[in-house]
Amino acid sequence: MRDLPIFLNMRERPAVVVGVCVVAARRAELALRAGARVAVFAPTLGDEFRDLKDAPNFRWSPRDPAAADFGPGSLCFIATEDEALIERARTMARAAGALVNVADRPALSDFIMPSILDRSPLVIAVSTGGASPILGRVLKARLESLIPAAYGRLADLMSGFRGRLAAAVPSQTLRRRFWEATLEGPIAEAALAGNLEAANTHLAREIERLAAEGALPSGEVYLVGAGPGDPDLVTFRAFRLMQKADVVLYDRLTDERIMNLVRREAERIYVGKRPDNHELPQEEISALLVRLAKEGKRVLRLKGGDPFLFGRGGEEIETLAEHGVPFQVCPGVTAAIGASSYAGIPLTHRDHAQACVFVTGHGKEGRIDLDWSALIQPRQTVAVYMGLRNIEPLTRAFVAHGASPDLPAAIIDNATRPNQRVVVATLGTLVERAHEAGLRGPSIVIVGTVVTLREKLDWYAPASGVAKPS
């Protein structure tokens, strides 16, 4: 995030506008709508200012601004093509402690103006950090069709009851859950349909009921698969549960970009399991889930990939079930699927493999205990999770149990992420190639002739995180 997005209270605060063009008029209009005292400095006022000049908080001076026209904490909008005037006004404004925006010149600006969707009191701002204002406007146009004006009425309705709910229900957690239920139920539907009387009556009744019950927050655990790393692979359901959590337990496989999708107010607890260096033993993680849920919290257990595929999700919910803790499981894109897709290595292919086997190269207590007779089969792909740490004994065991040293194999390191790297070799050369590349994981090892398809099917350009051009 290059810029800090904030909504600034400008009521009765000064805003200086330098310029007479359409952009200057729009800046002045927005500042007036926000309650600012607007001073415009321009030789003349064109038709763009026609609807503004009679506003009580509007003042026009037919001259260039002077140093005394700026003050600390004010905003200065400069919209002119006069380079000398831009430099003078910008220098005076910043010397006075004002924040400056120069239209279409983000490098000269202290802040930038977003594209705005106004459903007052609901306001949505879209910014590209000055990289592409046109893209911001396109996204704003899409949001216009998704968020009708009725959402402003809904926001007004909720605002009118916030104080009453706070007085009736002292628990902040219960209040938040009450509003979540309200937004997903018949009260919100009535408000959006324009039936504000029914919505008011129903909302007042629900607040009275909640206060009379004196209920305590109930706890629940969400076991969510976050996918292999790319946040675009997170499911809609996973995102919805991320936004409901009071506390999140995460580990080293959880990408920072995915953590940014979690509700910002949620408490974060790192349980960062690493090979041979567990921050918390699995039993303690399960016990922590139980304790937090019994405290009335919604607990998000966020796991890389899919929680039921080498993610120990079954062990955790066994403990939850034993203690009567409600839970939900949300599957995710498992690492082998994500890695193979982003590496251009299909796990099955009619000319190469009609079966695929998923195994882990890191068993309980560090043992590698695999059914080699089932793995060493023709026309089959083997995907090995957590295999990098034991890559030398793994490849040696494949060959010892009958696999050819020339069988193609690959390691996909940090799959689906911007720093993804792929090493392609054979069973006989994979260890050496992995050491040369200095791979650190997390990694997926793929063994089988499907690896030969990568040269033709590789599409992902990890340096930029976009598809390679065709």
Residue, then its C-alpha position, 0 to 999 in steps of 0.5 A: m500500500r503506497d498511500l494511506p487511505i483516510f476520510l478527513n473531517m473538513r467541516e469548517r476547515p479551509a481549502v484553497v483551490v488554485g485554477v479556473c478549469v473544470v478540474a478546479a471546479r470539481r475540487a471546489e465542489l467536493a470540498l464544499r460538499a464535505g463542509a469545508r470553507v473554500a477559497v478559489f484563486a483565479p482571474t475569472l470564474g467560468d460556467e463550471f463554477r456557476d452552481l458554486k459561487d453562491a454557496p455560503n462557504f465559497r469565496w472567490s479572489p480574482r488574483d493569485p494566492a499569497a502566503a497569508d492565504f494558506g494555513p496549517g492543516s488546510l488543503c490546497f488543490i492546484a489545477t492549472e497548466d501555469e508551471a510557475l504558478i504551480e511552483r509558487a502556490r505549492t511552495m507557499a502552501r507547504a511552507a504554511g503546513a498545508l497538504v497539496n494536491v496538484a491535478d494529474r501530477p502525483a509526484l508533486s502531490d502530498f495526497i491524491m484524489p480518488s474516484i468517489l462513489d457517493r451514497s451518503p453517508l456511505v462513501i466509497a473511494v477508489s484509488t490507483g495511487g496515481a498509476s491509472p486514474i482511468l482504471g479508478r474511474v472504470l472500477k467506480a463505474r462498475l461499483e455504481s451498478l453494484i451498490p444502489a442508492a438504497y444503501g445510503r438509506l440503510a446506512d442512515l437507518m443503522s446510524g440512528f440505532r447505534g446509540r440505542l444498541a450501545a446502551a442496551v447491549p454492553s458487549q461490543t462483540l454482540r453488537r457487531r454480530f447483531w449488525e452482521a445479522t441485520l445486514e443479512g436479514p429482513i431488516a436490511e431487505a426492508a430498508l433497501a426496498g424503501n420500507l423504512e417504517a417496517a425496518n425501523t419497527h423491526l430493528a427496535r424490536e430486535i434490540e429490545r429482544l437482545a437486551a432482554e435476553g442478556a445473551l453472551p457471545s457464542g464461540e465457533v471455529y472456522l477451519v479455512g483453506a487459504g490456498p497455495g499463496d495467490p490471494d485470487l485463489v481464495t474462495f468467496r466463502a473463505f473471504r466471508l469467514m475471514q471477515k467475521a473472525d474475532v481472532v485468527l490463528y495462522d502459520r508460516l504458509t499463510d501469505e501476507r497478502i492473504m492475511n490482509l484479507v482478514r478483518r483488520e480488527a481481528e486478533r492475530i496469533y502466530v502458531g508458525k509451525r516449521p519443520d523441527n521448530h514448532e512454535l506450538p505443538q499441534e496438541e496445544i494449537s487444538a487446545l487453544l482453538v477450544r479455549l478461544a471458542k469457549e470464550g465466545k470468540r469466532v476463531l479463524r484457523l487459517k491454513g495454507g492449501d486445503p486443511f484436509l490434505f496434509g493440513r492436520g485439519g482432521e486432528e484439530i476438528e476431532t478435538l473441537a468435536e470432543h469438546g462440543v465446539p461448533f465448527q465449519v470447514c472451508p476447503g481451499v485450493t491444495a498446494a499440488i493443484g496450485a503448483s502444477s497449474y502455475a508451473g504449466i505441469p498438468l497432473t494428468h494428461r491422456d498421453h502421460a498419466q491417467a492417475c495422480v497420487f498425493v503423498t507427504g515427504h514429511g511423516k509423523e516424527g520425521r519418518i518417510d513411510l510410503d507405499w513404494s509399490a503403489l507409487i512406482q507405477p507407469r502412466q502415473t504422476v506423484a506429487v510430494y508435499m513437504g518434500l524439499r527437506n528430504i529431497e535426497p532420500l526421497t529421490r534415492a528411494f524412488v530409484a531404489h524401488g524401481a523408478s528410472p533415474d531419467l524419470p522427469a521431476a520438478i520442484i515448484d518453490n513458493a507456488t502461485r506467488p510472485n517469487q515462484r521458482v521452478v526447477v526441472a530435472t530428473l530423479g537423478t539430477l534433481v538434488e543437485r539442481a535444487h541445491e544450485a537454485g538454493l530453494r527454501g520452500p514451501s515446495i511441491v515435488i512432482v514426479g512423472t513424464v507430465v513434467t516434460l510438458r512444462e516447456k510448452l505449457d509454461w504461462y506464469a511470469p512470477a516476476s510480475g505475477v501475470a500470464k506470459p504473453s502468447 
